[in-house]
């Protein structure tokens, strides 16, 4: 769990391009990370 009201760096190393959704435990705060393919994957 991340502390409320603070900036916290989070590392995310995807193994493929795509859209990754996330949400809080109460599903009130949602977001999406969009990973674009790099030139080697095209």
NUMAR-554567 format. One record per residue (C-alpha): residue number from 1; residue in three letters; y, x, z. Coordinates in pm, 1 decimal, decimal comma. Example, Ala and Ser with C-alpha at 12.3 -4.5 7.8 and 13.67 -1.06 7.14 Angstrom:
BEGIN
[1; 'ALA'; [-450,0; 1230,0; 780,0]]
[2; 'SER'; [-106,0; 1367,0; 714,0]]
% end
This chain:
BEGIN
[1; 'UNK'; [0,0; 0,0; 0,0]]
[2; 'UNK'; [348,4; 126,6; -85,5]]
[3; 'UNK'; [638,3; 108,7; 161,1]]
[4; 'UNK'; [882,6; -175,5; 103,0]]
[5; 'UNK'; [1233,3; -92,7; -16,8]]
[6; 'UNK'; [1163,5; 272,5; -95,6]]
[7; 'UNK'; [1118,9; 459,4; -421,2]]
[8; 'UNK'; [772,9; 611,0; -437,0]]
[9; 'UNK'; [645,8; 819,9; -728,8]]
[10; 'UNK'; [313,6; 694,7; -861,1]]
[11; 'UNK'; [102,3; 891,0; -1107,4]]
[12; 'UNK'; [-72,4; 698,8; -1380,5]]
[13; 'UNK'; [-287,9; 880,0; -1636,2]]
[14; 'UNK'; [-423,8; 630,5; -1887,9]]
[15; 'UNK'; [-730,0; 720,1; -2093,8]]
[16; 'UNK'; [-621,9; 495,4; -2381,3]]
[17; 'UNK'; [-320,6; 316,7; -2526,1]]
[18; 'UNK'; [-264,5; -47,0; -2438,5]]
[19; 'UNK'; [-96,6; -287,8; -2200,3]]
[20; 'UNK'; [-174,2; -263,2; -1829,7]]
[21; 'UNK'; [-59,5; -546,0; -1603,5]]
[22; 'UNK'; [-9,0; -517,4; -1229,5]]
[23; 'UNK'; [101,2; -748,6; -947,6]]
[24; 'UNK'; [156,3; -755,7; -575,5]]
[25; 'UNK'; [-102,4; -897,2; -338,5]]
[26; 'UNK'; [66,8; -1238,0; -339,6]]
[27; 'UNK'; [106,2; -1234,7; -720,3]]
[28; 'UNK'; [482,3; -1289,0; -682,1]]
[29; 'UNK'; [595,3; -956,1; -826,3]]
[30; 'UNK'; [441,6; -870,0; -1160,2]]
[31; 'UNK'; [492,0; -609,8; -1427,3]]
[32; 'UNK'; [337,5; -439,7; -1723,7]]
[33; 'UNK'; [298,5; -78,1; -1829,1]]
[34; 'UNK'; [286,4; -30,6; -2204,5]]
[35; 'UNK'; [113,7; 289,9; -2313,3]]
[36; 'UNK'; [180,1; 390,7; -2671,5]]
[37; 'UNK'; [-68,3; 610,0; -2860,3]]
[38; 'UNK'; [32,3; 973,0; -2896,9]]
[39; 'UNK'; [29,9; 1141,5; -3237,4]]
[40; 'UNK'; [-321,1; 1283,0; -3179,4]]
[41; 'UNK'; [-465,8; 931,1; -3129,9]]
[42; 'UNK'; [-328,9; 778,1; -3451,4]]
% end
